[in-house]
Amino acid sequence: MAIEHGDTWLRDFGNPPSTDHLYDEWLLEVVTGAAYLDRWAIDCPDTFLNGAIVSNDQESQRTRVFRAAQRAKAFKMTADATAMQSCAPSITELFEQPNLDSGPDL
């Protein structure tokens, strides 16, 4: 639901990757963030950096969410790098193919 509404806390997780597999992985990291917000009854987060920590348990869980957000951002970078590689010419495309025509057949 947060994704559909474009909740501001999702910015901490970066843009979703376009590939299905990486999107699913990204979504699992976002669920970590949503569970944290639900667990600590945080109604209006702008970012996970905001808000007072009320216990060591909450601080530990928030650290896990920070790590999840970092992994989520990495999925997008991985998808972008993969897309760029698929656009790069192969080594055989960089060189002219040899001319195998050695003249007329006799």
N, CA, C and O atoms as CSV, one atom per row, in Angstrom:
chain,resi,resn,atom,element,x,y,z
A,1,MET,N,N,0.817,-1.188,0.000
A,1,MET,CA,C,0.000,0.000,0.000
A,1,MET,C,C,0.872,1.268,0.000
A,1,MET,O,O,0.543,2.262,-0.648
A,2,ALA,N,N,1.973,1.211,0.729
A,2,ALA,CA,C,2.880,2.365,0.773
A,2,ALA,C,C,3.451,2.657,-0.602
A,2,ALA,O,O,3.656,3.815,-0.966
A,3,ILE,N,N,3.708,1.598,-1.366
A,3,ILE,CA,C,4.254,1.773,-2.713
A,3,ILE,C,C,3.221,2.451,-3.605
A,3,ILE,O,O,3.548,3.368,-4.359
A,4,GLU,N,N,1.979,1.999,-3.515
A,4,GLU,CA,C,0.903,2.590,-4.325
A,4,GLU,C,C,0.692,4.057,-3.988
A,4,GLU,O,O,0.409,4.864,-4.874
A,5,HIS,N,N,0.829,4.412,-2.705
A,5,HIS,CA,C,0.619,5.794,-2.278
A,5,HIS,C,C,1.870,6.647,-2.412
A,5,HIS,O,O,1.808,7.870,-2.285
A,6,GLY,N,N,3.004,6.009,-2.666
A,6,GLY,CA,C,4.241,6.765,-2.785
A,6,GLY,C,C,4.680,7.392,-1.475
A,6,GLY,O,O,5.129,8.538,-1.449
A,7,ASP,N,N,4.551,6.635,-0.377
A,7,ASP,CA,C,4.935,7.159,0.938
A,7,ASP,C,C,6.382,7.645,0.925
A,7,ASP,O,O,7.254,7.042,0.299
A,8,THR,N,N,6.609,8.738,1.623
A,8,THR,CA,C,7.927,9.376,1.584
A,8,THR,C,C,9.030,8.509,2.177
A,8,THR,O,O,10.181,8.630,1.757
A,9,TRP,N,N,8.728,7.652,3.125
A,9,TRP,CA,C,9.770,6.821,3.732
A,9,TRP,C,C,10.371,5.832,2.731
A,9,TRP,O,O,11.466,5.314,2.950
A,10,LEU,N,N,9.664,5.575,1.646
A,10,LEU,CA,C,10.193,4.661,0.626
A,10,LEU,C,C,11.422,5.218,-0.080
A,10,LEU,O,O,12.189,4.466,-0.683
A,11,ARG,N,N,11.614,6.540,-0.008
A,11,ARG,CA,C,12.802,7.139,-0.625
A,11,ARG,C,C,14.080,6.550,-0.040
A,11,ARG,O,O,15.101,6.465,-0.722
A,12,ASP,N,N,14.019,6.143,1.229
A,12,ASP,CA,C,15.188,5.528,1.861
A,12,ASP,C,C,15.582,4.227,1.170
A,12,ASP,O,O,16.721,3.778,1.297
A,13,PHE,N,N,14.649,3.618,0.442
A,13,PHE,CA,C,14.896,2.335,-0.218
A,13,PHE,C,C,15.215,2.494,-1.705
A,13,PHE,O,O,15.425,1.501,-2.400
A,14,GLY,N,N,15.252,3.711,-2.187
A,14,GLY,CA,C,15.571,3.960,-3.587
A,14,GLY,C,C,14.417,3.563,-4.504
A,14,GLY,O,O,13.369,3.106,-4.050
A,15,ASN,N,N,14.632,3.745,-5.781
A,15,ASN,CA,C,13.630,3.375,-6.780
A,15,ASN,C,C,13.633,1.866,-6.982
A,15,ASN,O,O,14.685,1.232,-6.908
A,16,PRO,N,N,12.480,1.297,-7.233
A,16,PRO,CA,C,12.446,-0.159,-7.454
A,16,PRO,C,C,13.128,-0.535,-8.764
A,16,PRO,O,O,13.016,0.183,-9.758
A,17,PRO,N,N,13.834,-1.663,-8.759
A,17,PRO,CA,C,14.444,-2.133,-10.010
A,17,PRO,C,C,13.380,-2.639,-10.967
A,17,PRO,O,O,12.274,-2.988,-10.556
A,18,SER,N,N,13.724,-2.675,-12.241
A,18,SER,CA,C,12.730,-3.049,-13.249
A,18,SER,C,C,12.631,-4.555,-13.477
A,18,SER,O,O,11.611,-5.028,-13.977
A,19,THR,N,N,13.651,-5.308,-13.126
A,19,THR,CA,C,13.591,-6.752,-13.355
A,19,THR,C,C,12.775,-7.423,-12.261
A,19,THR,O,O,12.822,-7.012,-11.101
A,20,ASP,N,N,12.033,-8.449,-12.631
A,20,ASP,CA,C,11.126,-9.113,-11.690
A,20,ASP,C,C,11.848,-9.670,-10.475
A,20,ASP,O,O,11.419,-9.457,-9.342
A,21,HIS,N,N,12.946,-10.385,-10.708
A,21,HIS,CA,C,13.670,-11.006,-9.589
A,21,HIS,C,C,14.193,-9.952,-8.615
A,21,HIS,O,O,14.008,-10.078,-7.405
A,22,LEU,N,N,14.842,-8.919,-9.136
A,22,LEU,CA,C,15.373,-7.878,-8.264
A,22,LEU,C,C,14.262,-7.070,-7.612
A,22,LEU,O,O,14.415,-6.602,-6.484
A,23,TYR,N,N,13.153,-6.903,-8.308
A,23,TYR,CA,C,12.014,-6.203,-7.698
A,23,TYR,C,C,11.500,-6.988,-6.500
A,23,TYR,O,O,11.191,-6.406,-5.460
A,24,ASP,N,N,11.409,-8.294,-6.640
A,24,ASP,CA,C,10.946,-9.130,-5.521
A,24,ASP,C,C,11.884,-9.008,-4.330
A,24,ASP,O,O,11.432,-8.931,-3.187
A,25,GLU,N,N,13.191,-8.990,-4.589
A,25,GLU,CA,C,14.174,-8.825,-3.516
A,25,GLU,C,C,14.042,-7.439,-2.882
A,25,GLU,O,O,14.100,-7.298,-1.661
A,26,TRP,N,N,13.865,-6.426,-3.718
A,26,TRP,CA,C,13.679,-5.055,-3.223
A,26,TRP,C,C,12.439,-4.982,-2.342
A,26,TRP,O,O,12.453,-4.352,-1.284
A,27,LEU,N,N,11.383,-5.623,-2.781
A,27,LEU,CA,C,10.127,-5.602,-2.037
A,27,LEU,C,C,10.285,-6.230,-0.653
A,27,LEU,O,O,9.692,-5.747,0.311
A,28,LEU,N,N,11.065,-7.285,-0.543
A,28,LEU,CA,C,11.313,-7.900,0.764
A,28,LEU,C,C,12.006,-6.920,1.712
A,28,LEU,O,O,11.716,-6.901,2.909
A,29,GLU,N,N,12.908,-6.119,1.185
A,29,GLU,CA,C,13.571,-5.115,2.016
A,29,GLU,C,C,12.584,-4.029,2.445
A,29,GLU,O,O,12.636,-3.554,3.579
A,30,VAL,N,N,11.694,-3.642,1.550
A,30,VAL,CA,C,10.671,-2.651,1.884
A,30,VAL,C,C,9.738,-3.194,2.975
A,30,VAL,O,O,9.319,-2.454,3.866
A,31,VAL,N,N,9.425,-4.470,2.898
A,31,VAL,CA,C,8.573,-5.093,3.921
A,31,VAL,C,C,9.252,-5.003,5.291
A,31,VAL,O,O,8.573,-4.842,6.306
A,32,THR,N,N,10.576,-5.105,5.327
A,32,THR,CA,C,11.308,-4.942,6.585
A,32,THR,C,C,11.036,-3.559,7.172
A,32,THR,O,O,10.797,-3.415,8.371
A,33,GLY,N,N,11.075,-2.556,6.314
A,33,GLY,CA,C,10.785,-1.193,6.760
A,33,GLY,C,C,9.353,-1.036,7.230
A,33,GLY,O,O,9.093,-0.396,8.249
A,34,ALA,N,N,8.428,-1.616,6.492
A,34,ALA,CA,C,7.013,-1.514,6.868
A,34,ALA,C,C,6.755,-2.213,8.201
A,34,ALA,O,O,5.973,-1.726,9.018
A,35,ALA,N,N,7.409,-3.353,8.421
A,35,ALA,CA,C,7.235,-4.074,9.686
A,35,ALA,C,C,7.757,-3.243,10.860
A,35,ALA,O,O,7.160,-3.228,11.936
A,36,TYR,N,N,8.870,-2.559,10.641
A,36,TYR,CA,C,9.418,-1.686,11.686
A,36,TYR,C,C,8.426,-0.579,12.032
A,36,TYR,O,O,8.164,-0.315,13.205
A,37,LEU,N,N,7.887,0.055,11.020
A,37,LEU,CA,C,6.925,1.134,11.253
A,37,LEU,C,C,5.699,0.622,11.995
A,37,LEU,O,O,5.192,1.282,12.902
A,38,ASP,N,N,5.231,-0.544,11.609
A,38,ASP,CA,C,4.066,-1.141,12.265
A,38,ASP,C,C,4.390,-1.524,13.709
A,38,ASP,O,O,3.609,-1.252,14.620
A,39,ARG,N,N,5.538,-2.151,13.907
A,39,ARG,CA,C,5.939,-2.622,15.242
A,39,ARG,C,C,6.017,-1.489,16.239
A,39,ARG,O,O,5.618,-1.641,17.393
A,40,TRP,N,N,6.533,-0.345,15.795
A,40,TRP,CA,C,6.729,0.778,16.700
A,40,TRP,C,C,5.644,1.844,16.550
A,40,TRP,O,O,5.785,2.951,17.070
A,41,ALA,N,N,4.572,1.517,15.848
A,41,ALA,CA,C,3.410,2.404,15.687
A,41,ALA,C,C,3.822,3.808,15.231
A,41,ALA,O,O,3.389,4.818,15.787
A,42,ILE,N,N,4.670,3.834,14.207
A,42,ILE,CA,C,5.117,5.105,13.640
A,42,ILE,C,C,4.173,5.426,12.492
A,42,ILE,O,O,4.168,4.746,11.466
A,43,ASP,N,N,3.373,6.475,12.679
A,43,ASP,CA,C,2.309,6.791,11.722
A,43,ASP,C,C,2.744,7.682,10.569
A,43,ASP,O,O,2.278,7.498,9.444
A,44,CYS,N,N,3.616,8.632,10.819
A,44,CYS,CA,C,3.959,9.624,9.793
A,44,CYS,C,C,5.467,9.750,9.617
A,44,CYS,O,O,6.028,10.810,9.896
A,45,PRO,N,N,6.121,8.717,9.171
A,45,PRO,CA,C,7.577,8.837,9.002
A,45,PRO,C,C,7.925,9.531,7.686
A,45,PRO,O,O,7.335,9.242,6.645
A,46,ASP,N,N,8.876,10.436,7.745
A,46,ASP,CA,C,9.412,10.996,6.507
A,46,ASP,C,C,10.587,10.152,6.062
A,46,ASP,O,O,10.811,9.951,4.869
A,47,THR,N,N,11.325,9.667,7.025
A,47,THR,CA,C,12.496,8.845,6.769
A,47,THR,C,C,12.782,8.047,8.027
A,47,THR,O,O,12.286,8.382,9.103
A,48,PHE,N,N,13.563,7.014,7.902
A,48,PHE,CA,C,13.906,6.224,9.076
A,48,PHE,C,C,14.928,6.930,9.959
A,48,PHE,O,O,15.179,6.500,11.085
A,49,LEU,N,N,15.512,8.003,9.459
A,49,LEU,CA,C,16.460,8.762,10.251
A,49,LEU,C,C,15.766,9.626,11.287
A,49,LEU,O,O,16.381,10.009,12.282
A,50,ASN,N,N,14.506,9.936,11.073
A,50,ASN,CA,C,13.750,10.788,11.989
A,50,ASN,C,C,13.206,9.973,13.145
A,50,ASN,O,O,13.091,8.750,13.064
A,51,GLY,N,N,12.881,10.652,14.199
A,51,GLY,CA,C,12.206,10.020,15.320
A,51,GLY,C,C,13.156,9.621,16.427
A,51,GLY,O,O,14.302,9.237,16.192
A,52,ALA,N,N,12.656,9.722,17.613
A,52,ALA,CA,C,13.438,9.376,18.791
A,52,ALA,C,C,13.425,7.867,18.996
A,52,ALA,O,O,12.435,7.192,18.711
A,53,ILE,N,N,14.513,7.368,19.480
A,53,ILE,CA,C,14.628,5.949,19.811
A,53,ILE,C,C,14.174,5.793,21.261
A,53,ILE,O,O,14.622,6.535,22.135
A,54,VAL,N,N,13.291,4.834,21.517
A,54,VAL,CA,C,12.758,4.663,22.866
A,54,VAL,C,C,13.387,3.507,23.626
A,54,VAL,O,O,13.229,3.404,24.843
A,55,SER,N,N,14.103,2.632,22.914
A,55,SER,CA,C,14.723,1.492,23.600
A,55,SER,C,C,15.868,0.938,22.762
A,55,SER,O,O,16.003,1.245,21.578
A,56,ASN,N,N,16.682,0.119,23.405
A,56,ASN,CA,C,17.762,-0.555,22.678
A,56,ASN,C,C,17.202,-1.480,21.613
A,56,ASN,O,O,17.785,-1.618,20.538
A,57,ASP,N,N,16.079,-2.112,21.903
A,57,ASP,CA,C,15.431,-3.009,20.938
A,57,ASP,C,C,15.033,-2.240,19.684
A,57,ASP,O,O,15.257,-2.706,18.567
A,58,GLN,N,N,14.448,-1.072,19.870
A,58,GLN,CA,C,14.055,-0.271,18.710
A,58,GLN,C,C,15.272,0.180,17.927
A,58,GLN,O,O,15.258,0.172,16.696
A,59,GLU,N,N,16.321,0.573,18.624
A,59,GLU,CA,C,17.535,1.006,17.928
A,59,GLU,C,C,18.130,-0.140,17.108
A,59,GLU,O,O,18.582,0.067,15.982
A,60,SER,N,N,18.129,-1.329,17.667
A,60,SER,CA,C,18.629,-2.504,16.953
A,60,SER,C,C,17.805,-2.789,15.706
A,60,SER,O,O,18.353,-3.087,14.645
A,61,GLN,N,N,16.492,-2.697,15.839
A,61,GLN,CA,C,15.616,-2.946,14.696
A,61,GLN,C,C,15.753,-1.853,13.644
A,61,GLN,O,O,15.693,-2.139,12.448
A,62,ARG,N,N,15.933,-0.624,14.065
A,62,ARG,CA,C,16.102,0.460,13.103
A,62,ARG,C,C,17.403,0.281,12.327
A,62,ARG,O,O,17.466,0.587,11.137
A,63,THR,N,N,18.435,-0.213,12.998
A,63,THR,CA,C,19.698,-0.510,12.308
A,63,THR,C,C,19.476,-1.561,11.227
A,63,THR,O,O,20.046,-1.463,10.141
A,64,ARG,N,N,18.657,-2.559,11.514
A,64,ARG,CA,C,18.331,-3.578,10.505
A,64,ARG,C,C,17.616,-2.953,9.313
A,64,ARG,O,O,17.845,-3.341,8.167
A,65,VAL,N,N,16.754,-1.991,9.589
A,65,VAL,CA,C,16.033,-1.319,8.502
A,65,VAL,C,C,16.997,-0.491,7.658
A,65,VAL,O,O,16.868,-0.457,6.435
A,66,PHE,N,N,17.954,0.174,8.288
A,66,PHE,CA,C,18.963,0.921,7.523
A,66,PHE,C,C,19.703,-0.011,6.577
A,66,PHE,O,O,19.922,0.321,5.412
A,67,ARG,N,N,20.084,-1.170,7.078
A,67,ARG,CA,C,20.789,-2.145,6.231
A,67,ARG,C,C,19.888,-2.640,5.105
A,67,ARG,O,O,20.339,-2.814,3.973
A,68,ALA,N,N,18.620,-2.865,5.416
A,68,ALA,CA,C,17.675,-3.293,4.379
A,68,ALA,C,C,17.547,-2.222,3.299
A,68,ALA,O,O,17.475,-2.539,2.112
A,69,ALA,N,N,17.520,-0.961,3.708
A,69,ALA,CA,C,17.419,0.140,2.743
A,69,ALA,C,C,18.670,0.197,1.863
A,69,ALA,O,O,18.573,0.449,0.662
A,70,GLN,N,N,19.835,-0.035,2.454
A,70,GLN,CA,C,21.070,-0.039,1.664
A,70,GLN,C,C,21.063,-1.179,0.652
A,70,GLN,O,O,21.464,-0.993,-0.497
A,71,ARG,N,N,20.608,-2.358,1.072
A,71,ARG,CA,C,20.529,-3.484,0.131
A,71,ARG,C,C,19.538,-3.180,-0.979
A,71,ARG,O,O,19.788,-3.496,-2.142
A,72,ALA,N,N,18.407,-2.564,-0.623
A,72,ALA,CA,C,17.379,-2.241,-1.617
A,72,ALA,C,C,17.932,-1.289,-2.678
A,72,ALA,O,O,17.663,-1.461,-3.867
A,73,LYS,N,N,18.700,-0.291,-2.254
A,73,LYS,CA,C,19.309,0.634,-3.215
A,73,LYS,C,C,20.300,-0.088,-4.115
A,73,LYS,O,O,20.431,0.243,-5.293
A,74,ALA,N,N,20.992,-1.066,-3.564
A,74,ALA,CA,C,21.969,-1.832,-4.349
A,74,ALA,C,C,21.286,-2.646,-5.445
A,74,ALA,O,O,21.870,-2.845,-6.510
A,75,PHE,N,N,20.063,-3.120,-5.206
A,75,PHE,CA,C,19.342,-3.871,-6.240
A,75,PHE,C,C,19.114,-3.007,-7.467
A,75,PHE,O,O,19.266,-3.481,-8.593
A,76,LYS,N,N,18.758,-1.765,-7.272
A,76,LYS,CA,C,18.535,-0.851,-8.388
A,76,LYS,C,C,19.832,-0.621,-9.159
A,76,LYS,O,O,19.833,-0.606,-10.390
A,77,MET,N,N,20.942,-0.442,-8.426
A,77,MET,CA,C,22.229,-0.239,-9.096
A,77,MET,C,C,22.633,-1.489,-9.866
A,77,MET,O,O,23.207,-1.389,-10.951
A,78,THR,N,N,22.339,-2.663,-9.317
A,78,THR,CA,C,22.638,-3.921,-10.007
A,78,THR,C,C,21.833,-4.030,-11.290
A,78,THR,O,O,22.362,-4.418,-12.331
A,79,ALA,N,N,20.554,-3.688,-11.215
A,79,ALA,CA,C,19.696,-3.745,-12.408
A,79,ALA,C,C,20.188,-2.767,-13.468
A,79,ALA,O,O,20.205,-3.093,-14.655
A,80,ASP,N,N,20.588,-1.569,-13.047
A,80,ASP,CA,C,21.083,-0.574,-14.004
A,80,ASP,C,C,22.376,-1.045,-14.658
A,80,ASP,O,O,22.557,-0.882,-15.865
A,81,ALA,N,N,23.274,-1.628,-13.870
A,81,ALA,CA,C,24.543,-2.109,-14.415
A,81,ALA,C,C,24.313,-3.256,-15.390
A,81,ALA,O,O,24.974,-3.332,-16.426
A,82,THR,N,N,23.392,-4.138,-15.070
A,82,THR,CA,C,23.074,-5.249,-15.963
A,82,THR,C,C,22.496,-4.741,-17.272
A,82,THR,O,O,22.834,-5.247,-18.343
A,83,ALA,N,N,21.633,-3.748,-17.191
A,83,ALA,CA,C,21.037,-3.176,-18.398
A,83,ALA,C,C,22.105,-2.516,-19.263
A,83,ALA,O,O,22.055,-2.613,-20.489
A,84,MET,N,N,23.061,-1.853,-18.642
A,84,MET,CA,C,24.123,-1.200,-19.411
A,84,MET,C,C,25.003,-2.242,-20.090
A,84,MET,O,O,25.450,-2.033,-21.218
A,85,GLN,N,N,25.255,-3.362,-19.415
A,85,GLN,CA,C,26.068,-4.414,-20.017
A,85,GLN,C,C,25.384,-5.013,-21.234
A,85,GLN,O,O,26.046,-5.356,-22.214
A,86,SER,N,N,24.071,-5.140,-21.179
A,86,SER,CA,C,23.359,-5.733,-22.302
A,86,SER,C,C,23.372,-4.815,-23.523
A,86,SER,O,O,23.134,-5.269,-24.642
A,87,CYS,N,N,23.646,-3.536,-23.316
A,87,CYS,CA,C,23.719,-2.586,-24.427
A,87,CYS,C,C,25.127,-2.457,-24.985
A,87,CYS,O,O,25.318,-1.892,-26.062
A,88,ALA,N,N,26.102,-2.968,-24.270
A,88,ALA,CA,C,27.495,-2.849,-24.718
A,88,ALA,C,C,27.745,-3.812,-25.866
A,88,ALA,O,O,27.244,-4.936,-25.856
A,89,PRO,N,N,28.518,-3.377,-26.859
A,89,PRO,CA,C,28.813,-4.275,-27.983
A,89,PRO,C,C,29.720,-5.415,-27.530
A,89,PRO,O,O,30.552,-5.245,-26.639
A,90,SER,N,N,29.554,-6.548,-28.139
A,90,SER,CA,C,30.431,-7.676,-27.826
A,90,SER,C,C,31.771,-7.457,-28.511
A,90,SER,O,O,31.894,-6.606,-29.392
A,91,ILE,N,N,32.751,-8.209,-28.116
A,91,ILE,CA,C,34.086,-8.066,-28.682
A,91,ILE,C,C,34.092,-8.350,-30.184
A,91,ILE,O,O,34.864,-7.745,-30.929
A,92,THR,N,N,33.242,-9.259,-30.624
A,92,THR,CA,C,33.192,-9.570,-32.053
A,92,THR,C,C,32.573,-8.434,-32.851
A,92,THR,O,O,32.856,-8.292,-34.041
A,93,GLU,N,N,31.737,-7.627,-32.221
A,93,GLU,CA,C,31.134,-6.497,-32.924
A,93,GLU,C,C,32.097,-5.323,-33.061
A,93,GLU,O,O,31.888,-4.437,-33.890
A,94,LEU,N,N,33.146,-5.318,-32.253
A,94,LEU,CA,C,34.094,-4.219,-32.299
A,94,LEU,C,C,35.068,-4.320,-33.460
A,94,LEU,O,O,35.673,-3.321,-33.851
A,95,PHE,N,N,35.225,-5.505,-34.010
A,95,PHE,CA,C,36.155,-5.727,-35.106
A,95,PHE,C,C,35.401,-6.137,-36.355
A,95,PHE,O,O,34.337,-6.753,-36.294
A,96,GLU,N,N,35.978,-5.778,-37.483
A,96,GLU,CA,C,35.385,-6.175,-38.754
A,96,GLU,C,C,35.540,-7.672,-38.941
A,96,GLU,O,O,36.588,-8.244,-38.638
A,97,GLN,N,N,34.511,-8.287,-39.430
A,97,GLN,CA,C,34.604,-9.713,-39.705
A,97,GLN,C,C,35.562,-9.926,-40.873
A,97,GLN,O,O,35.552,-9.154,-41.831
A,98,PRO,N,N,36.388,-10.966,-40.800
A,98,PRO,CA,C,37.324,-11.199,-41.913
A,98,PRO,C,C,36.559,-11.525,-43.192
A,98,PRO,O,O,35.494,-12.141,-43.164
A,99,ASN,N,N,37.120,-11.105,-44.287
A,99,ASN,CA,C,36.543,-11.393,-45.593
A,99,ASN,C,C,37.013,-12.789,-46.009
A,99,ASN,O,O,38.188,-12.988,-46.315
A,100,LEU,N,N,36.116,-13.721,-46.019
A,100,LEU,CA,C,36.467,-15.099,-46.354
A,100,LEU,C,C,36.413,-15.345,-47.855
A,100,LEU,O,O,36.744,-16.442,-48.306
A,101,ASP,N,N,36.016,-14.379,-48.618
A,101,ASP,CA,C,35.947,-14.527,-50.072
A,101,ASP,C,C,37.350,-14.358,-50.634
A,101,ASP,O,O,37.898,-13.256,-50.644
A,102,SER,N,N,37.923,-15.457,-51.098
A,102,SER,CA,C,39.303,-15.407,-51.618
A,102,SER,C,C,39.339,-15.300,-53.143
A,102,SER,O,O,40.376,-15.538,-53.762
A,103,GLY,N,N,38.258,-14.958,-53.716
A,103,GLY,CA,C,38.228,-14.781,-55.161
A,103,GLY,C,C,37.168,-15.663,-55.782
A,103,GLY,O,O,36.418,-16.343,-55.081
A,104,PRO,N,N,37.111,-15.647,-57.110
A,104,PRO,CA,C,36.069,-16.417,-57.779
A,104,PRO,C,C,36.347,-17.920,-57.686
A,104,PRO,O,O,37.498,-18.358,-57.692
A,105,ASP,N,N,35.278,-18.688,-57.602
A,105,ASP,CA,C,35.405,-20.145,-57.639
A,105,ASP,C,C,35.716,-20.577,-59.054
A,105,ASP,O,O,35.097,-20.078,-59.994
A,106,LEU,N,N,36.638,-21.475,-59.233
A,106,LEU,CA,C,37.007,-21.973,-60.560
A,106,LEU,C,C,36.562,-23.352,-60.797
A,106,LEU,O,O,36.802,-23.902,-61.872
